[in-house]
Amino acid sequence: MRPFIKMHGLGNDFLVLDAREAPVALSAAQVRGLANRHTGIGFDQLILIEPSATADVRLRFWNSDGGEVAACGNGSRAAATLLGGHQRIETAGGALESIGSSEGAEVDMGPPQWDWQAVPLAFAMDTSALPLAWNGLANPAALSVGNPHAVFVVPDAWAVPLAEIGPVIEHDPVFPERVNVGVMQILSREAIILRVWERGAGATLACGTGAVAAVAAGQRRGLLADRVQVTMPGGDLVVTRRADGHLLLAGPAQVAFTGQVDLERYA
């Protein structure tokens, strides 16, 4: 049996496995089985904490569809909350730094990447406003914050049929690695409403990298200030741009419950 921790950040929920002393090998089928909310534990993302040769810890992330991904902002905050104190974190999406407490964490997500090949896109385009449209959603900003995002500015985020249009955009061939889809309503230079369709997970109550990507997109267009409150269905996060261009993601995270699981049962 393997101990696990179930956590969430604003309702975006995670299964956390600590593999620093006992390695864990996971298949896509195992992750999907564990993610099933009826017959498994249920989660949006799975987080594996591993030893690192270059940082304090290494974090790996899987979406509920079984696909491993390079970055997860809320997952990084959840792990940082669990680990506490100052942590240097290795991820496939890049090196992070965090400061965690029992109530939440702030994570340095690094600078956004705007090069079309870094997103990536299928061909060269102006990433600040792609010359594309899907059923009334047009000209998204495209960027990478460790994973790919397309961010649309809309007059009413709640009115967008995200469950219908999200998967269409996610799987569009212009995004060869698929894409996370954000719809952002700007309330002021310091506040936005955001909904996100997450690649491989669907609509979630909160998305940390989505918040970072949306604020970066608004800042690039001159619409947002350096510090922005991001309101999502699950609650609020704060994204702050430092003088060096790094984006800091801050907000609450907490343990929901702990338990033990037989991973082989889901193999």
ChimeraX commands (.cxc) that place a marker at each C-alpha (Angstrom):
marker #1 position 0.00,0.00,0.00 radius 0.5
marker #1 position 1.20,3.48,-0.85 radius 0.5
marker #1 position 0.43,6.51,1.35 radius 0.5
marker #1 position -1.17,9.43,-0.49 radius 0.5
marker #1 position -2.30,12.96,0.28 radius 0.5
marker #1 position -5.37,14.52,-1.32 radius 0.5
marker #1 position -5.04,18.31,-1.67 radius 0.5
marker #1 position -6.77,21.14,-3.42 radius 0.5
marker #1 position -6.14,24.74,-4.35 radius 0.5
marker #1 position -9.45,26.57,-4.78 radius 0.5
marker #1 position -11.16,23.30,-5.67 radius 0.5
marker #1 position -8.54,22.32,-8.27 radius 0.5
marker #1 position -7.73,18.95,-6.68 radius 0.5
marker #1 position -4.64,16.76,-6.60 radius 0.5
marker #1 position -3.47,13.33,-5.57 radius 0.5
marker #1 position 0.05,13.71,-4.13 radius 0.5
marker #1 position 2.48,10.79,-3.91 radius 0.5
marker #1 position 5.83,11.25,-2.16 radius 0.5
marker #1 position 8.41,9.15,-4.02 radius 0.5
marker #1 position 11.55,10.65,-2.49 radius 0.5
marker #1 position 12.37,7.47,-0.57 radius 0.5
marker #1 position 10.40,4.81,-2.47 radius 0.5
marker #1 position 10.25,5.31,-6.28 radius 0.5
marker #1 position 6.93,5.09,-8.10 radius 0.5
marker #1 position 6.42,4.09,-11.75 radius 0.5
marker #1 position 3.04,5.10,-13.15 radius 0.5
marker #1 position 1.32,4.14,-16.39 radius 0.5
marker #1 position -1.28,6.26,-18.15 radius 0.5
marker #1 position -3.87,3.57,-17.38 radius 0.5
marker #1 position -3.03,3.71,-13.66 radius 0.5
marker #1 position -3.41,7.47,-13.60 radius 0.5
marker #1 position -6.78,7.30,-15.37 radius 0.5
marker #1 position -7.98,4.64,-12.92 radius 0.5
marker #1 position -6.87,6.61,-9.89 radius 0.5
marker #1 position -8.49,9.76,-11.34 radius 0.5
marker #1 position -11.90,8.13,-11.70 radius 0.5
marker #1 position -14.17,9.88,-9.20 radius 0.5
marker #1 position -16.47,6.85,-8.89 radius 0.5
marker #1 position -14.05,3.90,-8.69 radius 0.5
marker #1 position -10.74,5.60,-7.85 radius 0.5
marker #1 position -9.68,8.51,-5.66 radius 0.5
marker #1 position -10.54,11.27,-8.12 radius 0.5
marker #1 position -8.49,14.34,-9.03 radius 0.5
marker #1 position -7.74,16.90,-11.71 radius 0.5
marker #1 position -3.98,16.24,-11.54 radius 0.5
marker #1 position -1.60,13.75,-9.93 radius 0.5
marker #1 position 1.63,15.09,-8.40 radius 0.5
marker #1 position 4.71,12.95,-7.84 radius 0.5
marker #1 position 7.40,14.33,-5.50 radius 0.5
marker #1 position 10.81,12.91,-6.38 radius 0.5
marker #1 position 14.43,13.57,-5.38 radius 0.5
marker #1 position 16.37,16.01,-7.57 radius 0.5
marker #1 position 20.04,16.32,-8.40 radius 0.5
marker #1 position 19.69,20.03,-9.20 radius 0.5
marker #1 position 17.06,21.30,-6.73 radius 0.5
marker #1 position 15.46,20.47,-3.39 radius 0.5
marker #1 position 12.78,18.33,-5.04 radius 0.5
marker #1 position 11.51,17.32,-8.44 radius 0.5
marker #1 position 7.80,17.55,-9.26 radius 0.5
marker #1 position 6.07,15.58,-12.00 radius 0.5
marker #1 position 2.46,16.12,-13.05 radius 0.5
marker #1 position -0.20,14.01,-14.78 radius 0.5
marker #1 position -3.62,15.16,-15.94 radius 0.5
marker #1 position -6.66,13.01,-15.23 radius 0.5
marker #1 position -6.59,11.66,-18.80 radius 0.5
marker #1 position -3.28,9.92,-18.01 radius 0.5
marker #1 position -1.02,12.31,-19.90 radius 0.5
marker #1 position 2.10,13.64,-18.18 radius 0.5
marker #1 position 2.53,17.42,-18.46 radius 0.5
marker #1 position 5.46,19.74,-17.86 radius 0.5
marker #1 position 3.87,22.27,-15.51 radius 0.5
marker #1 position 0.99,22.80,-13.11 radius 0.5
marker #1 position 0.82,26.09,-11.24 radius 0.5
marker #1 position -1.75,25.13,-8.62 radius 0.5
marker #1 position -0.09,21.74,-8.24 radius 0.5
marker #1 position 3.23,23.45,-7.60 radius 0.5
marker #1 position 1.55,25.63,-4.98 radius 0.5
marker #1 position -0.03,22.58,-3.35 radius 0.5
marker #1 position 3.30,20.76,-3.18 radius 0.5
marker #1 position 5.03,23.89,-1.89 radius 0.5
marker #1 position 2.39,24.20,0.83 radius 0.5
marker #1 position 3.02,20.59,1.81 radius 0.5
marker #1 position 6.82,20.95,1.77 radius 0.5
marker #1 position 6.85,24.33,3.56 radius 0.5
marker #1 position 9.56,26.97,3.70 radius 0.5
marker #1 position 11.74,27.96,0.76 radius 0.5
marker #1 position 12.04,25.30,-1.93 radius 0.5
marker #1 position 13.93,25.07,-5.20 radius 0.5
marker #1 position 11.78,22.91,-7.47 radius 0.5
marker #1 position 12.75,21.05,-10.63 radius 0.5
marker #1 position 9.99,20.47,-13.20 radius 0.5
marker #1 position 9.98,19.46,-16.85 radius 0.5
marker #1 position 8.71,22.98,-17.58 radius 0.5
marker #1 position 11.66,24.68,-15.86 radius 0.5
marker #1 position 13.10,25.52,-12.46 radius 0.5
marker #1 position 10.79,27.12,-9.88 radius 0.5
marker #1 position 11.19,28.64,-6.45 radius 0.5
marker #1 position 8.53,28.69,-3.77 radius 0.5
marker #1 position 7.77,29.88,-0.27 radius 0.5
marker #1 position 5.19,27.71,1.47 radius 0.5
marker #1 position 3.24,27.83,4.72 radius 0.5
marker #1 position 0.40,25.81,6.20 radius 0.5
marker #1 position -2.15,28.07,4.48 radius 0.5
marker #1 position -0.74,28.31,0.97 radius 0.5
marker #1 position 2.27,29.21,-1.11 radius 0.5
marker #1 position 3.78,31.69,-3.53 radius 0.5
marker #1 position 5.61,30.19,-6.49 radius 0.5
marker #1 position 7.97,31.97,-8.89 radius 0.5
marker #1 position 6.74,30.65,-12.24 radius 0.5
marker #1 position 9.50,32.38,-14.22 radius 0.5
marker #1 position 8.96,34.61,-17.26 radius 0.5
marker #1 position 6.35,33.78,-19.93 radius 0.5
marker #1 position 7.59,32.47,-23.28 radius 0.5
marker #1 position 6.16,34.19,-26.35 radius 0.5
marker #1 position 8.13,32.62,-29.20 radius 0.5
marker #1 position 5.77,30.66,-31.45 radius 0.5
marker #1 position 8.05,27.62,-31.31 radius 0.5
marker #1 position 8.07,27.69,-27.50 radius 0.5
marker #1 position 4.27,27.63,-27.22 radius 0.5
marker #1 position 4.38,25.63,-29.58 radius 0.5
marker #1 position 2.35,26.56,-32.65 radius 0.5
marker #1 position 2.24,24.67,-35.92 radius 0.5
marker #1 position 3.62,27.68,-37.81 radius 0.5
marker #1 position 4.87,31.21,-37.17 radius 0.5
marker #1 position 2.28,33.76,-36.03 radius 0.5
marker #1 position 2.07,36.87,-33.88 radius 0.5
marker #1 position 1.56,35.24,-30.49 radius 0.5
marker #1 position 0.19,38.40,-28.87 radius 0.5
marker #1 position -2.97,38.03,-31.01 radius 0.5
marker #1 position -3.31,34.99,-33.26 radius 0.5
marker #1 position -5.19,35.81,-36.50 radius 0.5
marker #1 position -7.66,32.98,-35.80 radius 0.5
marker #1 position -11.22,32.56,-34.55 radius 0.5
marker #1 position -13.44,29.77,-33.25 radius 0.5
marker #1 position -17.22,30.30,-33.04 radius 0.5
marker #1 position -16.97,33.94,-32.03 radius 0.5
marker #1 position -13.81,33.62,-29.92 radius 0.5
marker #1 position -11.06,35.44,-31.79 radius 0.5
marker #1 position -7.46,36.61,-31.64 radius 0.5
marker #1 position -6.17,34.82,-28.54 radius 0.5
marker #1 position -2.77,35.43,-27.07 radius 0.5
marker #1 position -0.67,32.25,-27.24 radius 0.5
marker #1 position 2.18,31.64,-24.81 radius 0.5
marker #1 position 3.94,29.07,-22.69 radius 0.5
marker #1 position 4.25,29.29,-18.91 radius 0.5
marker #1 position 5.72,25.81,-18.73 radius 0.5
marker #1 position 2.71,24.54,-20.69 radius 0.5
marker #1 position 0.81,26.01,-23.67 radius 0.5
marker #1 position -2.08,28.46,-23.26 radius 0.5
marker #1 position -4.45,30.34,-25.54 radius 0.5
marker #1 position -6.07,33.30,-23.76 radius 0.5
marker #1 position -9.13,35.12,-25.09 radius 0.5
marker #1 position -10.33,38.51,-23.82 radius 0.5
marker #1 position -14.14,38.41,-23.65 radius 0.5
marker #1 position -16.86,40.78,-22.38 radius 0.5
marker #1 position -18.48,38.11,-20.17 radius 0.5
marker #1 position -16.44,35.07,-19.12 radius 0.5
marker #1 position -19.47,33.30,-17.66 radius 0.5
marker #1 position -21.39,33.51,-20.94 radius 0.5
marker #1 position -18.80,31.54,-22.95 radius 0.5
marker #1 position -19.91,27.90,-23.59 radius 0.5
marker #1 position -16.52,26.63,-22.48 radius 0.5
marker #1 position -17.50,22.95,-22.33 radius 0.5
marker #1 position -18.41,23.13,-26.03 radius 0.5
marker #1 position -15.67,25.33,-27.48 radius 0.5
marker #1 position -12.85,24.35,-25.10 radius 0.5
marker #1 position -12.18,20.88,-26.52 radius 0.5
marker #1 position -12.43,22.18,-30.10 radius 0.5
marker #1 position -9.66,24.71,-29.49 radius 0.5
marker #1 position -7.64,22.31,-27.32 radius 0.5
marker #1 position -7.39,19.81,-30.19 radius 0.5
marker #1 position -6.98,22.28,-33.08 radius 0.5
marker #1 position -3.99,21.26,-35.25 radius 0.5
marker #1 position -2.52,24.75,-34.88 radius 0.5
marker #1 position -1.53,23.58,-31.38 radius 0.5
marker #1 position 0.56,20.42,-31.99 radius 0.5
marker #1 position 0.83,19.65,-28.26 radius 0.5
marker #1 position -2.79,20.70,-27.64 radius 0.5
marker #1 position -3.49,23.78,-25.53 radius 0.5
marker #1 position -5.12,25.08,-22.36 radius 0.5
marker #1 position -7.92,27.53,-23.16 radius 0.5
marker #1 position -8.63,30.59,-21.01 radius 0.5
marker #1 position -11.44,33.14,-21.32 radius 0.5
marker #1 position -10.64,36.36,-19.46 radius 0.5
marker #1 position -13.01,39.18,-18.54 radius 0.5
marker #1 position -11.16,42.34,-17.47 radius 0.5
marker #1 position -12.84,44.13,-14.55 radius 0.5
marker #1 position -10.08,46.70,-14.00 radius 0.5
marker #1 position -6.31,46.96,-14.37 radius 0.5
marker #1 position -6.01,45.04,-11.09 radius 0.5
marker #1 position -8.77,42.43,-11.40 radius 0.5
marker #1 position -10.01,39.83,-13.89 radius 0.5
marker #1 position -12.46,36.94,-14.05 radius 0.5
marker #1 position -11.03,33.79,-15.63 radius 0.5
marker #1 position -12.38,30.41,-16.69 radius 0.5
marker #1 position -10.07,27.72,-18.02 radius 0.5
marker #1 position -10.52,24.58,-20.08 radius 0.5
marker #1 position -7.46,22.54,-19.09 radius 0.5
marker #1 position -5.71,20.35,-21.61 radius 0.5
marker #1 position -6.37,16.75,-20.58 radius 0.5
marker #1 position -8.58,17.67,-17.61 radius 0.5
marker #1 position -11.45,19.79,-18.95 radius 0.5
marker #1 position -13.07,22.68,-17.10 radius 0.5
marker #1 position -11.62,23.04,-13.60 radius 0.5
marker #1 position -12.50,25.27,-10.66 radius 0.5
marker #1 position -9.07,26.92,-10.80 radius 0.5
marker #1 position -5.91,26.77,-12.90 radius 0.5
marker #1 position -2.65,28.28,-11.68 radius 0.5
marker #1 position -0.78,28.36,-14.98 radius 0.5
marker #1 position -3.99,29.63,-16.59 radius 0.5
marker #1 position -4.02,32.55,-14.16 radius 0.5
marker #1 position -0.37,33.31,-14.90 radius 0.5
marker #1 position -0.91,33.08,-18.66 radius 0.5
marker #1 position -4.00,35.31,-18.58 radius 0.5
marker #1 position -2.27,38.02,-16.57 radius 0.5
marker #1 position 0.80,37.84,-18.81 radius 0.5
marker #1 position -1.41,38.21,-21.88 radius 0.5
marker #1 position -3.22,41.21,-20.41 radius 0.5
marker #1 position 0.04,42.83,-19.35 radius 0.5
marker #1 position 1.55,42.35,-22.80 radius 0.5
marker #1 position -1.40,44.19,-24.32 radius 0.5
marker #1 position -1.10,46.98,-21.75 radius 0.5
marker #1 position -4.44,46.14,-20.16 radius 0.5
marker #1 position -3.32,44.99,-16.70 radius 0.5
marker #1 position -1.14,46.27,-13.86 radius 0.5
marker #1 position 1.82,44.47,-12.28 radius 0.5
marker #1 position -0.33,42.90,-9.54 radius 0.5
marker #1 position -3.65,41.33,-10.52 radius 0.5
marker #1 position -6.34,39.45,-8.62 radius 0.5
marker #1 position -7.65,36.53,-10.67 radius 0.5
marker #1 position -11.15,35.34,-9.77 radius 0.5
marker #1 position -12.02,31.81,-10.92 radius 0.5
marker #1 position -14.98,29.55,-10.11 radius 0.5
marker #1 position -13.12,28.13,-7.09 radius 0.5
marker #1 position -11.85,31.44,-5.69 radius 0.5
marker #1 position -9.06,33.97,-6.05 radius 0.5
marker #1 position -5.36,33.84,-6.89 radius 0.5
marker #1 position -2.92,36.75,-7.15 radius 0.5
marker #1 position -0.35,37.06,-9.93 radius 0.5
marker #1 position 2.46,39.61,-9.57 radius 0.5
marker #1 position 5.03,40.62,-12.18 radius 0.5
marker #1 position 8.48,41.33,-10.75 radius 0.5
marker #1 position 10.88,43.87,-12.21 radius 0.5
marker #1 position 12.82,41.05,-13.89 radius 0.5
marker #1 position 9.70,39.83,-15.72 radius 0.5
marker #1 position 9.14,36.76,-13.55 radius 0.5
marker #1 position 5.54,36.05,-12.60 radius 0.5
marker #1 position 4.68,35.07,-9.01 radius 0.5
marker #1 position 1.58,32.98,-8.31 radius 0.5
marker #1 position 0.10,33.16,-4.80 radius 0.5
marker #1 position -2.96,31.69,-3.13 radius 0.5
marker #1 position -4.33,29.10,-0.70 radius 0.5
marker #1 position -3.90,25.33,-0.80 radius 0.5
marker #1 position -4.81,22.73,1.77 radius 0.5
marker #1 position -4.89,19.03,2.58 radius 0.5
marker #1 position -8.36,17.49,2.16 radius 0.5
marker #1 position -7.53,14.03,3.51 radius 0.5
marker #1 position -4.85,11.33,3.59 radius 0.5
marker #1 position -4.97,7.60,2.99 radius 0.5
marker #1 position -3.33,4.56,1.46 radius 0.5
marker #1 position -3.85,3.09,-1.99 radius 0.5
marker #1 position -2.85,-0.13,-3.76 radius 0.5
marker #1 position -1.39,1.23,-7.00 radius 0.5
marker #1 position -1.20,-2.24,-8.55 radius 0.5
marker #1 position -4.98,-2.48,-8.38 radius 0.5
marker #1 position -5.12,0.18,-11.10 radius 0.5
marker #1 position -2.32,-1.22,-13.29 radius 0.5
marker link #1:1,2 radius 0.2
marker link #1:2,3 radius 0.2
marker link #1:3,4 radius 0.2
marker link #1:4,5 radius 0.2
marker link #1:5,6 radius 0.2
marker link #1:6,7 radius 0.2
marker link #1:7,8 radius 0.2
marker link #1:8,9 radius 0.2
marker link #1:9,10 radius 0.2
marker link #1:10,11 radius 0.2
marker link #1:11,12 radius 0.2
marker link #1:12,13 radius 0.2
marker link #1:13,14 radius 0.2
marker link #1:14,15 radius 0.2
marker link #1:15,16 radius 0.2
marker link #1:16,17 radius 0.2
marker link #1:17,18 radius 0.2
marker link #1:18,19 radius 0.2
marker link #1:19,20 radius 0.2
marker link #1:20,21 radius 0.2
marker link #1:21,22 radius 0.2
marker link #1:22,23 radius 0.2
marker link #1:23,24 radius 0.2
marker link #1:24,25 radius 0.2
marker link #1:25,26 radius 0.2
marker link #1:26,27 radius 0.2
marker link #1:27,28 radius 0.2
marker link #1:28,29 radius 0.2
marker link #1:29,30 radius 0.2
marker link #1:30,31 radius 0.2
marker link #1:31,32 radius 0.2
marker link #1:32,33 radius 0.2
marker link #1:33,34 radius 0.2
marker link #1:34,35 radius 0.2
marker link #1:35,36 radius 0.2
marker link #1:36,37 radius 0.2
marker link #1:37,38 radius 0.2
marker link #1:38,39 radius 0.2
marker link #1:39,40 radius 0.2
marker link #1:40,41 radius 0.2
marker link #1:41,42 radius 0.2
marker link #1:42,43 radius 0.2
marker link #1:43,44 radius 0.2
marker link #1:44,45 radius 0.2
marker link #1:45,46 radius 0.2
marker link #1:46,47 radius 0.2
marker link #1:47,48 radius 0.2
marker link #1:48,49 radius 0.2
marker link #1:49,50 radius 0.2
marker link #1:50,51 radius 0.2
marker link #1:51,52 radius 0.2
marker link #1:52,53 radius 0.2
marker link #1:53,54 radius 0.2
marker link #1:54,55 radius 0.2
marker link #1:55,56 radius 0.2
marker link #1:56,57 radius 0.2
marker link #1:57,58 radius 0.2
marker link #1:58,59 radius 0.2
marker link #1:59,60 radius 0.2
marker link #1:60,61 radius 0.2
marker link #1:61,62 radius 0.2
marker link #1:62,63 radius 0.2
marker link #1:63,64 radius 0.2
marker link #1:64,65 radius 0.2
marker link #1:65,66 radius 0.2
marker link #1:66,67 radius 0.2
marker link #1:67,68 radius 0.2
marker link #1:68,69 radius 0.2
marker link #1:69,70 radius 0.2
marker link #1:70,71 radius 0.2
marker link #1:71,72 radius 0.2
marker link #1:72,73 radius 0.2
marker link #1:73,74 radius 0.2
marker link #1:74,75 radius 0.2
marker link #1:75,76 radius 0.2
marker link #1:76,77 radius 0.2
marker link #1:77,78 radius 0.2
marker link #1:78,79 radius 0.2
marker link #1:79,80 radius 0.2
marker link #1:80,81 radius 0.2
marker link #1:81,82 radius 0.2
marker link #1:82,83 radius 0.2
marker link #1:83,84 radius 0.2
marker link #1:84,85 radius 0.2
marker link #1:85,86 radius 0.2
marker link #1:86,87 radius 0.2
marker link #1:87,88 radius 0.2
marker link #1:88,89 radius 0.2
marker link #1:89,90 radius 0.2
marker link #1:90,91 radius 0.2
marker link #1:91,92 radius 0.2
marker link #1:92,93 radius 0.2
marker link #1:93,94 radius 0.2
marker link #1:94,95 radius 0.2
marker link #1:95,96 radius 0.2
marker link #1:96,97 radius 0.2
marker link #1:97,98 radius 0.2
marker link #1:98,99 radius 0.2
marker link #1:99,100 radius 0.2
marker link #1:100,101 radius 0.2
marker link #1:101,102 radius 0.2
marker link #1:102,103 radius 0.2
marker link #1:103,104 radius 0.2
marker link #1:104,105 radius 0.2
marker link #1:105,106 radius 0.2
marker link #1:106,107 radius 0.2
marker link #1:107,108 radius 0.2
marker link #1:108,109 radius 0.2
marker link #1:109,110 radius 0.2
marker link #1:110,111 radius 0.2
marker link #1:111,112 radius 0.2
marker link #1:112,113 radius 0.2
marker link #1:113,114 radius 0.2
marker link #1:114,115 radius 0.2
marker link #1:115,116 radius 0.2
marker link #1:116,117 radius 0.2
marker link #1:117,118 radius 0.2
marker link #1:118,119 radius 0.2
marker link #1:119,120 radius 0.2
marker link #1:120,121 radius 0.2
marker link #1:121,122 radius 0.2
marker link #1:122,123 radius 0.2
marker link #1:123,124 radius 0.2
marker link #1:124,125 radius 0.2
marker link #1:125,126 radius 0.2
marker link #1:126,127 radius 0.2
marker link #1:127,128 radius 0.2
marker link #1:128,129 radius 0.2
marker link #1:129,130 radius 0.2
marker link #1:130,131 radius 0.2
marker link #1:131,132 radius 0.2
marker link #1:132,133 radius 0.2
marker link #1:133,134 radius 0.2
marker link #1:134,135 radius 0.2
marker link #1:135,136 radius 0.2
marker link #1:136,137 radius 0.2
marker link #1:137,138 radius 0.2
marker link #1:138,139 radius 0.2
marker link #1:139,140 radius 0.2
marker link #1:140,141 radius 0.2
marker link #1:141,142 radius 0.2
marker link #1:142,143 radius 0.2
marker link #1:143,144 radius 0.2
marker link #1:144,145 radius 0.2
marker link #1:145,146 radius 0.2
marker link #1:146,147 radius 0.2
marker link #1:147,148 radius 0.2
marker link #1:148,149 radius 0.2
marker link #1:149,150 radius 0.2
marker link #1:150,151 radius 0.2
marker link #1:151,152 radius 0.2
marker link #1:152,153 radius 0.2
marker link #1:153,154 radius 0.2
marker link #1:154,155 radius 0.2
marker link #1:155,156 radius 0.2
marker link #1:156,157 radius 0.2
marker link #1:157,158 radius 0.2
marker link #1:158,159 radius 0.2
marker link #1:159,160 radius 0.2
marker link #1:160,161 radius 0.2
marker link #1:161,162 radius 0.2
marker link #1:162,163 radius 0.2
marker link #1:163,164 radius 0.2
marker link #1:164,165 radius 0.2
marker link #1:165,166 radius 0.2
marker link #1:166,167 radius 0.2
marker link #1:167,168 radius 0.2
marker link #1:168,169 radius 0.2
marker link #1:169,170 radius 0.2
marker link #1:170,171 radius 0.2
marker link #1:171,172 radius 0.2
marker link #1:172,173 radius 0.2
marker link #1:173,174 radius 0.2
marker link #1:174,175 radius 0.2
marker link #1:175,176 radius 0.2
marker link #1:176,177 radius 0.2
marker link #1:177,178 radius 0.2
marker link #1:178,179 radius 0.2
marker link #1:179,180 radius 0.2
marker link #1:180,181 radius 0.2
marker link #1:181,182 radius 0.2
marker link #1:182,183 radius 0.2
marker link #1:183,184 radius 0.2
marker link #1:184,185 radius 0.2
marker link #1:185,186 radius 0.2
marker link #1:186,187 radius 0.2
marker link #1:187,188 radius 0.2
marker link #1:188,189 radius 0.2
marker link #1:189,190 radius 0.2
marker link #1:190,191 radius 0.2
marker link #1:191,192 radius 0.2
marker link #1:192,193 radius 0.2
marker link #1:193,194 radius 0.2
marker link #1:194,195 radius 0.2
marker link #1:195,196 radius 0.2
marker link #1:196,197 radius 0.2
marker link #1:197,198 radius 0.2
marker link #1:198,199 radius 0.2
marker link #1:199,200 radius 0.2
marker link #1:200,201 radius 0.2
marker link #1:201,202 radius 0.2
marker link #1:202,203 radius 0.2
marker link #1:203,204 radius 0.2
marker link #1:204,205 radius 0.2
marker link #1:205,206 radius 0.2
marker link #1:206,207 radius 0.2
marker link #1:207,208 radius 0.2
marker link #1:208,209 radius 0.2
marker link #1:209,210 radius 0.2
marker link #1:210,211 radius 0.2
marker link #1:211,212 radius 0.2
marker link #1:212,213 radius 0.2
marker link #1:213,214 radius 0.2
marker link #1:214,215 radius 0.2
marker link #1:215,216 radius 0.2
marker link #1:216,217 radius 0.2
marker link #1:217,218 radius 0.2
marker link #1:218,219 radius 0.2
marker link #1:219,220 radius 0.2
marker link #1:220,221 radius 0.2
marker link #1:221,222 radius 0.2
marker link #1:222,223 radius 0.2
marker link #1:223,224 radius 0.2
marker link #1:224,225 radius 0.2
marker link #1:225,226 radius 0.2
marker link #1:226,227 radius 0.2
marker link #1:227,228 radius 0.2
marker link #1:228,229 radius 0.2
marker link #1:229,230 radius 0.2
marker link #1:230,231 radius 0.2
marker link #1:231,232 radius 0.2
marker link #1:232,233 radius 0.2
marker link #1:233,234 radius 0.2
marker link #1:234,235 radius 0.2
marker link #1:235,236 radius 0.2
marker link #1:236,237 radius 0.2
marker link #1:237,238 radius 0.2
marker link #1:238,239 radius 0.2
marker link #1:239,240 radius 0.2
marker link #1:240,241 radius 0.2
marker link #1:241,242 radius 0.2
marker link #1:242,243 radius 0.2
marker link #1:243,244 radius 0.2
marker link #1:244,245 radius 0.2
marker link #1:245,246 radius 0.2
marker link #1:246,247 radius 0.2
marker link #1:247,248 radius 0.2
marker link #1:248,249 radius 0.2
marker link #1:249,250 radius 0.2
marker link #1:250,251 radius 0.2
marker link #1:251,252 radius 0.2
marker link #1:252,253 radius 0.2
marker link #1:253,254 radius 0.2
marker link #1:254,255 radius 0.2
marker link #1:255,256 radius 0.2
marker link #1:256,257 radius 0.2
marker link #1:257,258 radius 0.2
marker link #1:258,259 radius 0.2
marker link #1:259,260 radius 0.2
marker link #1:260,261 radius 0.2
marker link #1:261,262 radius 0.2
marker link #1:262,263 radius 0.2
marker link #1:263,264 radius 0.2
marker link #1:264,265 radius 0.2
marker link #1:265,266 radius 0.2
marker link #1:266,267 radius 0.2
view
